[in-house]
């Protein structure tokens, strides 16, 4: 993946509602209707946020009839951890070239 893909994925974490959704999903799968009720948001707003979270790979969805259930993707979380680790590697033994 490149910078553009990584930025798109990272943007999934830059909204209060999406962070609240991730917290709500920590205890397991939840129906979209329960997320709307919990966050006090409309269906179109939830759909917007869930599309971003699902596209980022952090959340997966499962259709059950007319209901959609969401859960955190363990693989997506590991991928995010790898991405963050890639950008935040730190070797405290190195000296700054300008010091």
WOCORCOR-V555004 format. One record per backbone hydrogen bond with DSSP energy under -1.0 kcal/mol. CO is the residue of the C=O (numbers start at 0). NH is the residue of the N-H. If there is no record, write none. Layout:
BEGIN
[[CO	NH] [CO	NH]]
END
This chain:
BEGIN
[[1	5] [2	6] [3	7] [4	8] [5	9] [6	10] [8	11] [9	12] [10	13] [14	18] [15	19] [16	20] [17	21] [18	22] [19	23] [20	24] [22	25] [24	27] [29	69] [30	34] [31	35] [32	36] [33	37] [34	38] [35	39] [35	40] [41	45] [42	46] [43	47] [44	48] [45	49] [46	50] [47	51] [48	52] [49	53] [50	54] [51	55] [52	57] [52	58] [57	72] [59	70] [61	68] [63	66] [66	63] [67	31] [68	61] [69	29] [70	59] [72	76] [73	77] [74	78] [75	79] [76	80] [77	81] [78	82] [79	83] [80	84] [81	85] [82	86] [83	87] [90	93] [95	98]]
END
